[in-house]
Structure formats: C-alpha cells, structure tokens
Amino acid sequence: MRVWVTGGAGFIGSHLVDRLLRDGHRVDALDDLSTGRFANLAGARALAGFGFHQLDVLGPDISLLAERHRPDVMVHLAGRTFRPGGVPDPVSEARLTVGG
C-alpha cells in the first residue's frame, strides 16, 4: 500500500513513517520543514520504498503530486508547534489542520 504522511518529518510523523516502512508499505513523507526536522527521517531515508517531498500541504503542488503518486492512504499529521500562551493565528491553524 502507498501511504502519505503529512508532517512526516515531525516527531510523531517520523516514527509512523519508520513503522509503516518496517511493515512493508511504500511511504511518502510530506513536510514543509517549518517545525519538522529532516534529520528525523534518517532511518527512513536508508530504506527502500521511502520518498520525501518538501511542500506546504495547503499549496498547489500537493494536487500535482497526488495525481502522479496516487496514494492509497493519507495520514494527516501536519500542524504547527506552539509555545505556551495560545495559538497566535487560529484561522491559519484551522486552515492547516482541517483544510490540509
């Protein structure tokens, strides 16, 4: 099965990517690297069946990528990491979390 993980370079996303690859799935991690770290995918990059795409899940490139790669499943983990004090831009965050 081909699985996409948005937020795939984040802490949770990268662990999910590793697990899915170990289970024999083809996995594409999608992340804009605004809070995720490419280094989190070091293990995945060494395995067959892995792809990485640096892009914004709200941008136009994701539609083109979907047409080319045709994922069977998408796990949406993209989001921003916030510090104490609340969400600085709740409308933008809702677009990413719900719209992405």
C-alpha positions, 0 to 999 in steps of 0.5 A: 500500500502507498501511504502519505504522511503529512508532517512526516518529518515531525516527531510523531510523523517520523516514527509512523513513517519508520513503522509503516516502512518496517511493515512493508508499505511504500511511504511518502513523507510530506513536510514543509520543514517549518517545525519538522526536522529532516534529520528525523527521517534518517532511518527512513531515508536508508530504506527502500520504498521511502520518498520525501517531498518538501511542500506546504500541504495547503499549496498547489503542488500537493494536487500535482503530486497526488495525481502522479503518486496516487496514494492509497492512504493519507495520514494527516499529521501536519500542524504547527508547534506552539509555545505556551500562551495560545495559538497566535493565528487560529484561522491559519491553524484551522486552515492547516489542520482541517483544510490540509 
